[in-house]
Amino acid sequence: MSIFSAIIAREIPADIVFESERIIAFRDIAPRAPMHLLVVPKTEDYANVVELSAGDPELLAEMVAVAQDLASEHADGEFRLVFNTGANAGQSVFHVHAHVLAGGLTEGSLGGE
């Protein structure tokens, strides 16, 4: 079970900003920008965005739409959307997720998880 699955199951607290049947979004605990949210599908079936795009492209499109909505709600609508894929690319949680960053980006704003 990933840390994100534990958040989805409410075993670990998180500052949740959005939830639907298939997606949850919450504030990153180590933000790299004034707005740094994580958009996470509730399924553990996909370790990274490549697997998700092959296995459920509709869910990937839903994640992007949620990112846009959150950027409109919590920032000026402009945002950076980052998917880290693989340990060497900074991925440390192998449950696919998107980083949604907006505002003044800090050093290392493409950071890992």
Secondary structure, 3 states (H helix, E strand, C coil): CCHHHHHHCCCCCCCEEEECCCEEEEECCCCCCCEEEEEEECCCCCCCHHHHHHHCHHHHHHHHHHHHHHHHHHCCCCCEEECCCCHHHCCCCCCCCEEEEECCCCCCCCCCC
